[in-house]
Amino acid sequence: MTPMLFVNLPVADVDRSRRFFGLLGFVFDEMFCDAGTACMSINDSAMVVLMQRRRFAGYVAGTVADPARGRESLLAISAESRAHADRLADGALASGGTMLRDAEDLGFMYCRSFCDPDGHAWEVIWMDPGQIPQSPDT
């Protein structure tokens, strides 16, 4: 069995987060959604669980990080193409997200980034396997 990955993030408003990611084309597994949680499918093996901050606090041993004050993580998802990376990032910015940093084009990899309405940092990455350098010096 392939292990699954569940990334849990605290959010101020579950409905707002669900609308934001829904506008980007993500779908939610209703079996794991309720008023305080939205379970967003990345693929068959990876989910992002958006939890109301109070609920999230019940699962962590310590304080809940404030993404407005620093980064607790950088979540990266792959895109099918450069155009797909642009569509996702542009859609995030148009739907209430904020820019994290300028686009990065390394030839073999293209990256766009944004912060969601709660300040969590996201990257959308497209890679061209045929262009990946064969040695660390190139």
A tleap script that builds the chain and sets N, CA, C and O, in Angstrom:
source leaprc.protein.ff14SB
mol = sequence {
  NMET THR PRO MET LEU PHE VAL ASN LEU PRO
  VAL ALA ASP VAL ASP ARG SER ARG ARG PHE
  PHE GLY LEU LEU GLY PHE VAL PHE ASP GLU
  MET PHE CYS ASP ALA GLY THR ALA CYS MET
  SER ILE ASN ASP SER ALA MET VAL VAL LEU
  MET GLN ARG ARG ARG PHE ALA GLY TYR VAL
  ALA GLY THR VAL ALA ASP PRO ALA ARG GLY
  ARG GLU SER LEU LEU ALA ILE SER ALA GLU
  SER ARG ALA HIE ALA ASP ARG LEU ALA ASP
  GLY ALA LEU ALA SER GLY GLY THR MET LEU
  ARG ASP ALA GLU ASP LEU GLY PHE MET TYR
  CYS ARG SER PHE CYS ASP PRO ASP GLY HIE
  ALA TRP GLU VAL ILE TRP MET ASP PRO GLY
  GLN ILE PRO GLN SER PRO ASP CTHR
}
set mol.1.N position { 0.844 -1.186 0.000 }
set mol.1.CA position { 0.000 0.000 0.000 }
set mol.1.C position { 0.885 1.243 0.000 }
set mol.1.O position { 1.834 1.334 0.779 }
set mol.2.N position { 0.579 2.186 -0.860 }
set mol.2.CA position { 1.308 3.436 -0.922 }
set mol.2.C position { 0.929 4.310 0.264 }
set mol.2.O position { -0.258 4.534 0.503 }
set mol.3.N position { 1.914 4.812 1.019 }
set mol.3.CA position { 1.583 5.703 2.135 }
set mol.3.C position { 0.905 6.971 1.624 }
set mol.3.O position { 1.190 7.463 0.532 }
set mol.4.N position { 0.005 7.473 2.450 }
set mol.4.CA position { -0.663 8.740 2.126 }
set mol.4.C position { -0.030 9.847 2.963 }
set mol.4.O position { 0.502 9.595 4.044 }
set mol.5.N position { -0.094 11.066 2.453 }
set mol.5.CA position { 0.398 12.229 3.170 }
set mol.5.C position { -0.781 13.141 3.465 }
set mol.5.O position { -1.553 13.483 2.569 }
set mol.6.N position { -0.915 13.534 4.731 }
set mol.6.CA position { -1.932 14.486 5.151 }
set mol.6.C position { -1.222 15.684 5.753 }
set mol.6.O position { -0.621 15.576 6.822 }
set mol.7.N position { -1.283 16.820 5.083 }
set mol.7.CA position { -0.719 18.061 5.594 }
set mol.7.C position { -1.852 18.816 6.266 }
set mol.7.O position { -2.869 19.102 5.634 }
set mol.8.N position { -1.687 19.140 7.537 }
set mol.8.CA position { -2.718 19.841 8.296 }
set mol.8.C position { -2.301 21.295 8.476 }
set mol.8.O position { -1.179 21.580 8.894 }
set mol.9.N position { -3.214 22.216 8.157 }
set mol.9.CA position { -2.934 23.641 8.283 }
set mol.9.C position { -4.029 24.328 9.088 }
set mol.9.O position { -5.212 24.050 8.892 }
set mol.10.N position { -3.640 25.226 9.994 }
set mol.10.CA position { -4.652 25.999 10.709 }
set mol.10.C position { -5.155 27.141 9.838 }
set mol.10.O position { -4.371 27.798 9.152 }
set mol.11.N position { -6.463 27.377 9.865 }
set mol.11.CA position { -7.052 28.481 9.105 }
set mol.11.C position { -8.024 29.250 9.996 }
set mol.11.O position { -8.614 28.686 10.917 }
set mol.12.N position { -8.180 30.518 9.720 }
set mol.12.CA position { -9.093 31.359 10.500 }
set mol.12.C position { -10.548 31.080 10.141 }
set mol.12.O position { -11.419 31.108 11.010 }
set mol.13.N position { -10.813 30.809 8.865 }
set mol.13.CA position { -12.180 30.651 8.381 }
set mol.13.C position { -12.200 29.503 7.367 }
set mol.13.O position { -11.751 29.668 6.233 }
set mol.14.N position { -12.711 28.362 7.768 }
set mol.14.CA position { -12.720 27.167 6.916 }
set mol.14.C position { -13.486 27.423 5.626 }
set mol.14.O position { -13.036 27.016 4.555 }
set mol.15.N position { -14.636 28.089 5.705 }
set mol.15.CA position { -15.424 28.361 4.495 }
set mol.15.C position { -14.650 29.239 3.515 }
set mol.15.O position { -14.671 28.981 2.311 }
set mol.16.N position { -13.970 30.270 4.010 }
set mol.16.CA position { -13.176 31.147 3.145 }
set mol.16.C position { -12.056 30.359 2.474 }
set mol.16.O position { -11.819 30.517 1.277 }
set mol.17.N position { -11.367 29.513 3.236 }
set mol.17.CA position { -10.279 28.709 2.669 }
set mol.17.C position { -10.811 27.736 1.630 }
set mol.17.O position { -10.183 27.528 0.591 }
set mol.18.N position { -11.959 27.144 1.902 }
set mol.18.CA position { -12.555 26.202 0.951 }
set mol.18.C position { -12.940 26.916 -0.344 }
set mol.18.O position { -12.708 26.388 -1.431 }
set mol.19.N position { -13.525 28.109 -0.238 }
set mol.19.CA position { -13.863 28.875 -1.448 }
set mol.19.C position { -12.598 29.214 -2.235 }
set mol.19.O position { -12.562 29.049 -3.454 }
set mol.20.N position { -11.554 29.690 -1.540 }
set mol.20.CA position { -10.301 30.082 -2.190 }
set mol.20.C position { -9.720 28.919 -2.989 }
set mol.20.O position { -9.439 29.072 -4.178 }
set mol.21.N position { -9.535 27.763 -2.359 }
set mol.21.CA position { -8.929 26.625 -3.044 }
set mol.21.C position { -9.884 26.008 -4.066 }
set mol.21.O position { -9.438 25.460 -5.074 }
set mol.22.N position { -11.184 26.091 -3.817 }
set mol.22.CA position { -12.163 25.631 -4.804 }
set mol.22.C position { -12.072 26.437 -6.087 }
set mol.22.O position { -12.192 25.882 -7.179 }
set mol.23.N position { -11.860 27.748 -5.964 }
set mol.23.CA position { -11.695 28.594 -7.150 }
set mol.23.C position { -10.451 28.225 -7.948 }
set mol.23.O position { -10.381 28.498 -9.146 }
set mol.24.N position { -9.466 27.606 -7.296 }
set mol.24.CA position { -8.255 27.169 -7.987 }
set mol.24.C position { -8.426 25.780 -8.613 }
set mol.24.O position { -7.519 25.279 -9.278 }
set mol.25.N position { -9.583 25.170 -8.399 }
set mol.25.CA position { -9.877 23.887 -9.020 }
set mol.25.C position { -9.677 22.673 -8.125 }
set mol.25.O position { -9.839 21.543 -8.586 }
set mol.26.N position { -9.334 22.875 -6.870 }
set mol.26.CA position { -9.163 21.743 -5.971 }
set mol.26.C position { -10.522 21.216 -5.524 }
set mol.26.O position { -11.487 21.972 -5.417 }
set mol.27.N position { -10.587 19.923 -5.268 }
set mol.27.CA position { -11.816 19.292 -4.802 }
set mol.27.C position { -11.619 18.822 -3.363 }
set mol.27.O position { -10.494 18.660 -2.890 }
set mol.28.N position { -12.741 18.610 -2.685 }
set mol.28.CA position { -12.712 18.256 -1.273 }
set mol.28.C position { -13.373 16.907 -1.059 }
set mol.28.O position { -14.364 16.576 -1.710 }
set mol.29.N position { -12.814 16.130 -0.139 }
set mol.29.CA position { -13.368 14.828 0.216 }
set mol.29.C position { -14.393 15.066 1.315 }
set mol.29.O position { -14.035 15.259 2.477 }
set mol.30.N position { -15.676 15.052 0.941 }
set mol.30.CA position { -16.754 15.389 1.864 }
set mol.30.C position { -16.818 14.473 3.079 }
set mol.30.O position { -17.354 14.861 4.117 }
set mol.31.N position { -16.279 13.261 2.961 }
set mol.31.CA position { -16.279 12.346 4.093 }
set mol.31.C position { -15.497 12.934 5.280 }
set mol.31.O position { -15.777 12.619 6.437 }
set mol.32.N position { -14.508 13.798 4.970 }
set mol.32.CA position { -13.649 14.356 6.007 }
set mol.32.C position { -13.832 15.863 6.165 }
set mol.32.O position { -12.936 16.550 6.655 }
set mol.33.N position { -14.972 16.370 5.757 }
set mol.33.CA position { -15.269 17.799 5.884 }
set mol.33.C position { -16.411 18.009 6.869 }
set mol.33.O position { -17.366 17.234 6.908 }
set mol.34.N position { -16.299 19.061 7.657 }
set mol.34.CA position { -17.393 19.483 8.521 }
set mol.34.C position { -17.235 20.984 8.747 }
set mol.34.O position { -16.457 21.629 8.044 }
set mol.35.N position { -17.940 21.539 9.691 }
set mol.35.CA position { -17.893 22.989 9.903 }
set mol.35.C position { -16.505 23.477 10.301 }
set mol.35.O position { -16.175 24.641 10.075 }
set mol.36.N position { -15.689 22.606 10.888 }
set mol.36.CA position { -14.368 23.033 11.347 }
set mol.36.C position { -13.208 22.489 10.549 }
set mol.36.O position { -12.054 22.767 10.874 }
set mol.37.N position { -13.492 21.705 9.492 }
set mol.37.CA position { -12.429 21.053 8.722 }
set mol.37.C position { -12.839 20.912 7.263 }
set mol.37.O position { -13.984 20.579 6.958 }
set mol.38.N position { -11.892 21.168 6.367 }
set mol.38.CA position { -12.091 20.894 4.942 }
set mol.38.C position { -10.888 20.082 4.468 }
set mol.38.O position { -9.746 20.523 4.599 }
set mol.39.N position { -11.143 18.910 3.924 }
set mol.39.CA position { -10.085 18.010 3.477 }
set mol.39.C position { -9.959 18.117 1.953 }
set mol.39.O position { -10.809 17.633 1.206 }
set mol.40.N position { -8.876 18.764 1.518 }
set mol.40.CA position { -8.653 19.070 0.109 }
set mol.40.C position { -7.752 18.005 -0.519 }
set mol.40.O position { -6.666 17.718 -0.015 }
set mol.41.N position { -8.213 17.435 -1.611 }
set mol.41.CA position { -7.451 16.398 -2.298 }
set mol.41.C position { -6.421 17.024 -3.248 }
set mol.41.O position { -6.760 17.855 -4.091 }
set mol.42.N position { -5.184 16.616 -3.096 }
set mol.42.CA position { -4.132 16.989 -4.044 }
set mol.42.C position { -4.051 15.900 -5.118 }
set mol.42.O position { -4.001 16.194 -6.313 }
set mol.43.N position { -4.038 14.649 -4.678 }
set mol.43.CA position { -4.112 13.483 -5.557 }
set mol.43.C position { -4.532 12.293 -4.689 }
set mol.43.O position { -4.930 12.485 -3.541 }
set mol.44.N position { -4.449 11.079 -5.215 }
set mol.44.CA position { -4.903 9.911 -4.464 }
set mol.44.C position { -4.089 9.635 -3.207 }
set mol.44.O position { -4.543 8.903 -2.327 }
set mol.45.N position { -2.903 10.205 -3.112 }
set mol.45.CA position { -2.027 9.920 -1.979 }
set mol.45.C position { -1.713 11.126 -1.111 }
set mol.45.O position { -0.987 10.992 -0.127 }
set mol.46.N position { -2.231 12.292 -1.442 }
set mol.46.CA position { -1.902 13.498 -0.669 }
set mol.46.C position { -3.140 14.372 -0.468 }
set mol.46.O position { -3.879 14.668 -1.407 }
set mol.47.N position { -3.337 14.767 0.770 }
set mol.47.CA position { -4.457 15.631 1.143 }
set mol.47.C position { -3.935 16.790 1.980 }
set mol.47.O position { -2.951 16.656 2.707 }
set mol.48.N position { -4.608 17.930 1.866 }
set mol.48.CA position { -4.340 19.057 2.749 }
set mol.48.C position { -5.593 19.248 3.591 }
set mol.48.O position { -6.683 19.461 3.059 }
set mol.49.N position { -5.433 19.171 4.902 }
set mol.49.CA position { -6.549 19.296 5.826 }
set mol.49.C position { -6.518 20.716 6.405 }
set mol.49.O position { -5.618 21.077 7.164 }
set mol.50.N position { -7.509 21.495 6.030 }
set mol.50.CA position { -7.624 22.881 6.487 }
set mol.50.C position { -8.507 22.883 7.730 }
set mol.50.O position { -9.709 22.630 7.650 }
set mol.51.N position { -7.903 23.170 8.872 }
set mol.51.CA position { -8.602 23.076 10.159 }
set mol.51.C position { -8.748 24.429 10.814 }
set mol.51.O position { -7.824 25.241 10.816 }
set mol.52.N position { -9.920 24.659 11.369 }
set mol.52.CA position { -10.125 25.868 12.158 }
set mol.52.C position { -9.046 25.898 13.244 }
set mol.52.O position { -8.741 24.873 13.853 }
set mol.53.N position { -8.473 27.079 13.481 }
set mol.53.CA position { -7.310 27.212 14.376 }
set mol.53.C position { -7.512 26.547 15.738 }
set mol.53.O position { -6.598 25.891 16.238 }
set mol.54.N position { -8.667 26.699 16.334 }
set mol.54.CA position { -8.921 26.106 17.651 }
set mol.54.C position { -8.850 24.581 17.581 }
set mol.54.O position { -8.286 23.938 18.467 }
set mol.55.N position { -9.422 24.011 16.528 }
set mol.55.CA position { -9.369 22.554 16.360 }
set mol.55.C position { -7.930 22.102 16.120 }
set mol.55.O position { -7.475 21.120 16.707 }
set mol.56.N position { -7.219 22.824 15.256 }
set mol.56.CA position { -5.820 22.497 14.968 }
set mol.56.C position { -5.003 22.514 16.258 }
set mol.56.O position { -4.176 21.631 16.482 }
set mol.57.N position { -5.235 23.524 17.112 }
set mol.57.CA position { -4.493 23.660 18.371 }
set mol.57.C position { -4.667 22.431 19.257 }
set mol.57.O position { -3.775 22.102 20.039 }
set mol.58.N position { -5.793 21.757 19.145 }
set mol.58.CA position { -6.018 20.558 19.930 }
set mol.58.C position { -5.143 19.385 19.518 }
set mol.58.O position { -4.995 18.429 20.279 }
set mol.59.N position { -4.556 19.445 18.317 }
set mol.59.CA position { -3.728 18.354 17.813 }
set mol.59.C position { -2.225 18.598 17.955 }
set mol.59.O position { -1.437 17.657 17.857 }
set mol.60.N position { -1.825 19.835 18.182 }
set mol.60.CA position { -0.394 20.129 18.243 }
set mol.60.C position { 0.065 20.275 19.685 }
set mol.60.O position { -0.689 20.717 20.551 }
set mol.61.N position { 1.280 19.906 19.920 }
set mol.61.CA position { 1.870 20.050 21.256 }
set mol.61.C position { 2.670 21.350 21.262 }
set mol.61.O position { 3.861 21.351 20.949 }
set mol.62.N position { 2.034 22.427 21.609 }
set mol.62.CA position { 2.691 23.728 21.600 }
set mol.62.C position { 1.786 24.767 20.989 }
set mol.62.O position { 0.595 24.531 20.787 }
set mol.63.N position { 2.350 25.904 20.701 }
set mol.63.CA position { 1.552 26.996 20.148 }
set mol.63.C position { 1.387 26.835 18.636 }
set mol.63.O position { 2.211 26.209 17.969 }
set mol.64.N position { 0.328 27.401 18.126 }
set mol.64.CA position { 0.062 27.388 16.687 }
set mol.64.C position { 0.849 28.535 16.066 }
set mol.64.O position { 0.722 29.681 16.497 }
set mol.65.N position { 1.659 28.233 15.059 }
set mol.65.CA position { 2.471 29.250 14.391 }
set mol.65.C position { 1.583 30.275 13.696 }
set mol.65.O position { 0.506 29.939 13.204 }
set mol.66.N position { 2.033 31.506 13.657 }
set mol.66.CA position { 1.331 32.582 12.971 }
set mol.66.C position { 2.069 32.860 11.665 }
set mol.66.O position { 3.149 33.450 11.695 }
set mol.67.N position { 1.516 32.448 10.506 }
set mol.67.CA position { 2.228 32.640 9.241 }
set mol.67.C position { 2.439 34.106 8.877 }
set mol.67.O position { 3.243 34.408 7.995 }
set mol.68.N position { 1.740 35.014 9.530 }
set mol.68.CA position { 1.971 36.438 9.285 }
set mol.68.C position { 3.295 36.893 9.900 }
set mol.68.O position { 3.826 37.940 9.530 }
set mol.69.N position { 3.822 36.114 10.830 }
set mol.69.CA position { 5.056 36.487 11.532 }
set mol.69.C position { 6.260 35.686 11.073 }
set mol.69.O position { 7.394 36.059 11.374 }
set mol.70.N position { 6.044 34.606 10.359 }
set mol.70.CA position { 7.138 33.752 9.893 }
set mol.70.C position { 6.571 32.540 9.191 }
set mol.70.O position { 5.369 32.288 9.272 }
set mol.71.N position { 7.390 31.800 8.516 }
set mol.71.CA position { 6.946 30.627 7.749 }
set mol.71.C position { 7.115 29.362 8.573 }
set mol.71.O position { 8.191 29.094 9.107 }
set mol.72.N position { 6.050 28.592 8.668 }
set mol.72.CA position { 6.123 27.290 9.311 }
set mol.72.C position { 6.394 26.207 8.279 }
set mol.72.O position { 6.828 25.106 8.617 }
set mol.73.N position { 6.131 26.535 7.002 }
set mol.73.CA position { 6.346 25.571 5.929 }
set mol.73.C position { 6.271 26.300 4.590 }
set mol.73.O position { 5.833 27.447 4.509 }
set mol.74.N position { 6.706 25.606 3.552 }
set mol.74.CA position { 6.519 26.046 2.172 }
set mol.74.C position { 5.964 24.830 1.448 }
set mol.74.O position { 6.665 23.835 1.263 }
set mol.75.N position { 4.714 24.911 1.044 }
set mol.75.CA position { 4.032 23.786 0.406 }
set mol.75.C position { 4.193 23.907 -1.098 }
set mol.75.O position { 3.825 24.924 -1.685 }
set mol.76.N position { 4.736 22.884 -1.720 }
set mol.76.CA position { 4.972 22.922 -3.162 }
set mol.76.C position { 4.143 21.839 -3.851 }
set mol.76.O position { 4.118 20.686 -3.420 }
set mol.77.N position { 3.474 22.231 -4.920 }
set mol.77.CA position { 2.721 21.277 -5.725 }
set mol.77.C position { 3.187 21.384 -7.169 }
set mol.77.O position { 3.604 22.450 -7.622 }
set mol.78.N position { 3.112 20.278 -7.879 }
set mol.78.CA position { 3.574 20.275 -9.258 }
set mol.78.C position { 2.465 20.734 -10.195 }
set mol.78.O position { 1.277 20.579 -9.911 }
set mol.79.N position { 2.885 21.300 -11.312 }
set mol.79.CA position { 1.968 21.733 -12.364 }
set mol.79.C position { 2.244 20.895 -13.608 }
set mol.79.O position { 3.334 20.347 -13.774 }
set mol.80.N position { 1.242 20.805 -14.477 }
set mol.80.CA position { 1.382 20.034 -15.711 }
set mol.80.C position { 2.216 20.759 -16.755 }
set mol.80.O position { 2.785 20.125 -17.643 }
set mol.81.N position { 2.295 22.088 -16.657 }
set mol.81.CA position { 3.021 22.900 -17.631 }
set mol.81.C position { 3.303 24.269 -17.009 }
set mol.81.O position { 2.797 24.595 -15.935 }
set mol.82.N position { 4.119 25.058 -17.703 }
set mol.82.CA position { 4.345 26.440 -17.250 }
set mol.82.C position { 3.026 27.203 -17.228 }
set mol.82.O position { 2.748 27.951 -16.291 }
set mol.83.N position { 2.216 27.008 -18.269 }
set mol.83.CA position { 0.938 27.711 -18.348 }
set mol.83.C position { 0.032 27.315 -17.187 }
set mol.83.O position { -0.684 28.157 -16.645 }
set mol.84.N position { 0.057 26.045 -16.804 }
set mol.84.CA position { -0.738 25.583 -15.662 }
set mol.84.C position { -0.239 26.234 -14.374 }
set mol.84.O position { -1.047 26.648 -13.542 }
set mol.85.N position { 1.079 26.330 -14.198 }
set mol.85.CA position { 1.641 27.004 -13.017 }
set mol.85.C position { 1.180 28.459 -12.980 }
set mol.85.O position { 0.803 28.972 -11.926 }
set mol.86.N position { 1.213 29.113 -14.125 }
set mol.86.CA position { 0.760 30.510 -14.195 }
set mol.86.C position { -0.728 30.629 -13.874 }
set mol.86.O position { -1.132 31.535 -13.146 }
set mol.87.N position { -1.546 29.722 -14.412 }
set mol.87.CA position { -2.992 29.775 -14.148 }
set mol.87.C position { -3.290 29.617 -12.661 }
set mol.87.O position { -4.104 30.355 -12.104 }
set mol.88.N position { -2.632 28.654 -12.018 }
set mol.88.CA position { -2.871 28.447 -10.588 }
set mol.88.C position { -2.437 29.660 -9.768 }
set mol.88.O position { -3.186 30.132 -8.913 }
set mol.89.N position { -1.235 30.161 -10.024 }
set mol.89.CA position { -0.730 31.302 -9.254 }
set mol.89.C position { -1.552 32.556 -9.538 }
set mol.89.O position { -1.906 33.283 -8.610 }
set mol.90.N position { -1.858 32.816 -10.801 }
set mol.90.CA position { -2.671 33.991 -11.139 }
set mol.90.C position { -4.065 33.873 -10.531 }
set mol.90.O position { -4.623 34.863 -10.058 }
set mol.91.N position { -4.629 32.665 -10.542 }
set mol.91.CA position { -5.928 32.439 -9.930 }
set mol.91.C position { -5.888 32.684 -8.425 }
set mol.91.O position { -6.817 33.258 -7.856 }
set mol.92.N position { -4.815 32.250 -7.789 }
set mol.92.CA position { -4.666 32.476 -6.345 }
set mol.92.C position { -4.601 33.969 -6.047 }
set mol.92.O position { -5.247 34.445 -5.113 }
set mol.93.N position { -3.835 34.702 -6.827 }
set mol.93.CA position { -3.709 36.150 -6.607 }
set mol.93.C position { -5.037 36.861 -6.864 }
set mol.93.O position { -5.380 37.806 -6.155 }
set mol.94.N position { -5.777 36.415 -7.864 }
set mol.94.CA position { -7.068 37.034 -8.184 }
set mol.94.C position { -8.155 36.683 -7.166 }
set mol.94.O position { -9.169 37.375 -7.068 }
set mol.95.N position { -7.938 35.607 -6.413 }
set mol.95.CA position { -8.955 35.126 -5.465 }
set mol.95.C position { -8.676 35.510 -4.023 }
set mol.95.O position { -9.333 35.003 -3.114 }
set mol.96.N position { -7.715 36.396 -3.794 }
set mol.96.CA position { -7.453 36.847 -2.439 }
set mol.96.C position { -6.110 36.446 -1.873 }
set mol.96.O position { -5.783 36.808 -0.743 }
set mol.97.N position { -5.327 35.706 -2.635 }
set mol.97.CA position { -3.971 35.375 -2.193 }
set mol.97.C position { -3.043 36.562 -2.416 }
set mol.97.O position { -3.411 37.539 -3.069 }
set mol.98.N position { -1.850 36.466 -1.872 }
set mol.98.CA position { -0.847 37.516 -2.043 }
set mol.98.C position { 0.433 36.915 -2.616 }
set mol.98.O position { 0.702 35.725 -2.452 }
set mol.99.N position { 1.208 37.746 -3.283 }
set mol.99.CA position { 2.441 37.277 -3.890 }
set mol.99.C position { 3.480 36.995 -2.804 }
set mol.99.O position { 3.657 37.793 -1.885 }
set mol.100.N position { 4.156 35.866 -2.916 }
set mol.100.CA position { 5.242 35.531 -1.996 }
set mol.100.C position { 6.563 36.069 -2.536 }
set mol.100.O position { 7.293 36.762 -1.827 }
set mol.101.N position { 6.868 35.749 -3.792 }
set mol.101.CA position { 8.072 36.261 -4.449 }
set mol.101.C position { 7.899 36.162 -5.957 }
set mol.101.O position { 6.971 35.514 -6.440 }
set mol.102.N position { 8.784 36.798 -6.689 }
set mol.102.CA position { 8.706 36.796 -8.148 }
set mol.102.C position { 8.859 35.384 -8.704 }
set mol.102.O position { 9.428 34.504 -8.058 }
set mol.103.N position { 8.342 35.185 -9.913 }
set mol.103.CA position { 8.500 33.907 -10.610 }
set mol.103.C position { 9.988 33.607 -10.772 }
set mol.103.O position { 10.816 34.511 -10.885 }
set mol.104.N position { 10.302 32.315 -10.778 }
set mol.104.CA position { 11.689 31.879 -10.933 }
set mol.104.C position { 11.757 30.914 -12.106 }
set mol.104.O position { 11.016 29.931 -12.144 }
set mol.105.N position { 12.636 31.184 -13.059 }
set mol.105.CA position { 12.794 30.330 -14.229 }
set mol.105.C position { 14.241 29.878 -14.307 }
set mol.105.O position { 15.130 30.675 -14.608 }
set mol.106.N position { 14.481 28.594 -14.036 }
set mol.106.CA position { 15.829 28.035 -14.074 }
set mol.106.C position { 16.063 27.221 -15.345 }
set mol.106.O position { 17.044 26.482 -15.436 }
set mol.107.N position { 15.181 27.350 -16.312 }
set mol.107.CA position { 15.301 26.574 -17.544 }
set mol.107.C position { 14.644 25.220 -17.406 }
set mol.107.O position { 13.670 24.932 -18.102 }
set mol.108.N position { 15.155 24.382 -16.521 }
set mol.108.CA position { 14.581 23.056 -16.300 }
set mol.108.C position { 13.408 23.096 -15.311 }
set mol.108.O position { 12.626 22.150 -15.220 }
set mol.109.N position { 13.302 24.221 -14.567 }
set mol.109.CA position { 12.242 24.349 -13.573 }
set mol.109.C position { 11.688 25.768 -13.594 }
set mol.109.O position { 12.432 26.744 -13.690 }
set mol.110.N position { 10.377 25.855 -13.504 }
set mol.110.CA position { 9.682 27.139 -13.453 }
set mol.110.C position { 8.818 27.133 -12.204 }
set mol.110.O position { 8.109 26.161 -11.942 }
set mol.111.N position { 8.871 28.197 -11.439 }
set mol.111.CA position { 8.177 28.236 -10.159 }
set mol.111.C position { 7.450 29.557 -9.963 }
set mol.111.O position { 7.999 30.628 -10.219 }
set mol.112.N position { 6.212 29.465 -9.506 }
set mol.112.CA position { 5.430 30.628 -9.075 }
set mol.112.C position { 5.052 30.390 -7.629 }
set mol.112.O position { 4.918 29.243 -7.204 }
set mol.113.N position { 4.879 31.446 -6.875 }
set mol.113.CA position { 4.532 31.273 -5.470 }
set mol.113.C position { 3.516 32.316 -5.023 }
set mol.113.O position { 3.389 33.386 -5.617 }
set mol.114.N position { 2.800 31.971 -3.960 }
set mol.114.CA position { 1.794 32.873 -3.393 }
set mol.114.C position { 1.536 32.470 -1.950 }
set mol.114.O position { 1.944 31.392 -1.517 }
set mol.115.N position { 0.869 33.322 -1.223 }
set mol.115.CA position { 0.366 32.993 0.111 }
set mol.115.C position { -1.148 32.948 0.044 }
set mol.115.O position { -1.774 33.798 -0.588 }
set mol.116.N position { -1.740 31.952 0.700 }
set mol.116.CA position { -3.198 31.860 0.747 }
set mol.116.C position { -3.735 32.915 1.722 }
set mol.116.O position { -2.939 33.605 2.358 }
set mol.117.N position { -5.045 33.062 1.856 }
set mol.117.CA position { -5.597 34.108 2.729 }
set mol.117.C position { -5.165 34.019 4.196 }
set mol.117.O position { -5.247 35.009 4.923 }
set mol.118.N position { -4.702 32.832 4.640 }
set mol.118.CA position { -4.216 32.700 6.011 }
set mol.118.C position { -2.716 32.931 6.123 }
set mol.118.O position { -2.166 32.869 7.223 }
set mol.119.N position { -2.041 33.198 4.999 }
set mol.119.CA position { -0.611 33.474 5.023 }
set mol.119.C position { 0.282 32.267 4.806 }
set mol.119.O position { 1.505 32.397 4.867 }
set mol.120.N position { -0.298 31.075 4.549 }
set mol.120.CA position { 0.518 29.894 4.280 }
set mol.120.C position { 1.162 30.043 2.902 }
set mol.120.O position { 0.504 30.446 1.942 }
set mol.121.N position { 2.442 29.716 2.813 }
set mol.121.CA position { 3.208 29.880 1.576 }
set mol.121.C position { 3.078 28.639 0.691 }
set mol.121.O position { 3.235 27.510 1.155 }
set mol.122.N position { 2.787 28.873 -0.600 }
set mol.122.CA position { 2.616 27.822 -1.595 }
set mol.122.C position { 3.500 28.103 -2.798 }
set mol.122.O position { 3.688 29.257 -3.184 }
set mol.123.N position { 4.043 27.041 -3.391 }
set mol.123.CA position { 4.754 27.130 -4.668 }
set mol.123.C position { 4.049 26.216 -5.666 }
set mol.123.O position { 3.546 25.150 -5.311 }
set mol.124.N position { 4.024 26.654 -6.905 }
set mol.124.CA position { 3.529 25.821 -8.002 }
set mol.124.C position { 4.724 25.644 -8.931 }
set mol.124.O position { 5.264 26.619 -9.452 }
set mol.125.N position { 5.130 24.399 -9.133 }
set mol.125.CA position { 6.379 24.108 -9.844 }
set mol.125.C position { 6.112 23.243 -11.071 }
set mol.125.O position { 5.388 22.250 -11.009 }
set mol.126.N position { 6.716 23.647 -12.189 }
set mol.126.CA position { 6.725 22.810 -13.388 }
set mol.126.C position { 8.182 22.496 -13.702 }
set mol.126.O position { 9.038 23.381 -13.696 }
set mol.127.N position { 8.451 21.214 -13.976 }
set mol.127.CA position { 9.813 20.818 -14.346 }
set mol.127.C position { 9.805 20.119 -15.693 }
set mol.127.O position { 8.888 19.367 -16.023 }
set mol.128.N position { 10.853 20.390 -16.461 }
set mol.128.CA position { 11.080 19.719 -17.733 }
set mol.128.C position { 12.204 18.711 -17.500 }
set mol.128.O position { 13.376 19.087 -17.485 }
set mol.129.N position { 11.860 17.431 -17.319 }
set mol.129.CA position { 12.883 16.434 -16.997 }
set mol.129.C position { 14.024 16.376 -18.007 }
set mol.129.O position { 15.156 16.059 -17.639 }
set mol.130.N position { 13.747 16.673 -19.257 }
set mol.130.CA position { 14.790 16.648 -20.277 }
set mol.130.C position { 15.807 17.768 -20.135 }
set mol.130.O position { 16.876 17.716 -20.745 }
set mol.131.N position { 15.491 18.765 -19.347 }
set mol.131.CA position { 16.387 19.910 -19.161 }
set mol.131.C position { 17.109 19.903 -17.814 }
set mol.131.O position { 17.902 20.804 -17.538 }
set mol.132.N position { 16.849 18.913 -16.981 }
set mol.132.CA position { 17.492 18.873 -15.654 }
set mol.132.C position { 18.985 18.660 -15.840 }
set mol.132.O position { 19.386 17.736 -16.548 }
set mol.133.N position { 19.820 19.491 -15.223 }
set mol.133.CA position { 21.280 19.327 -15.338 }
set mol.133.C position { 21.719 17.945 -14.874 }
set mol.133.O position { 21.215 17.420 -13.881 }
set mol.134.N position { 22.652 17.372 -15.599 }
set mol.134.CA position { 23.127 16.023 -15.284 }
set mol.134.C position { 24.206 16.003 -14.210 }
set mol.134.O position { 24.477 14.955 -13.624 }
set mol.135.N position { 24.821 17.146 -13.946 }
set mol.135.CA position { 25.811 17.212 -12.873 }
set mol.135.C position { 25.540 18.441 -12.040 }
set mol.135.O position { 24.976 19.415 -12.538 }
set mol.136.N position { 25.935 18.413 -10.768 }
set mol.136.CA position { 25.649 19.552 -9.891 }
set mol.136.C position { 26.365 20.835 -10.315 }
set mol.136.O position { 25.999 21.916 -9.852 }
set mol.137.N position { 27.373 20.742 -11.181 }
set mol.137.CA position { 28.132 21.929 -11.597 }
set mol.137.C position { 27.473 22.694 -12.732 }
set mol.137.O position { 27.880 23.816 -13.035 }
set mol.138.N position { 26.445 22.097 -13.377 }
set mol.138.CA position { 25.806 22.773 -14.514 }
set mol.138.C position { 24.473 23.350 -14.142 }
set mol.138.O position { 23.804 23.952 -14.983 }
savepdb mol mol.pdb
quit
